Amino acid sequence: MSAKPAPASRRERLRTGLAFGLGALTVLFAVVNLDEVEVSWIIGTWQTPLIVVIIVSVLLGAAVGWLLARRQPRP
């Protein structure tokens, strides 16, 4: 017999709902912005779809936030 997982708390359900909502808004915002834009990347300048710029920005922001959240306070 396997143990049943504990039901999610109200706070966990709220966080999950907010994460899905924010993700859906990000996807919607990205899909609406399909125009080509000129972007100065670190190694050059190219015409890039705005959706790529948005997705790269969101992923970098999420990665930085995750890394900062995992950082241990120094004694």
Buried (B, 14 or more C-beta within 10 A) or exposed (E): EEEEEEEEEEEEEEEEEEEEEEEEEBBEEBEEEEEEEEBEEEEEEEEBBBBBBBBEEBEEEEEEEEEEEEEEEEE
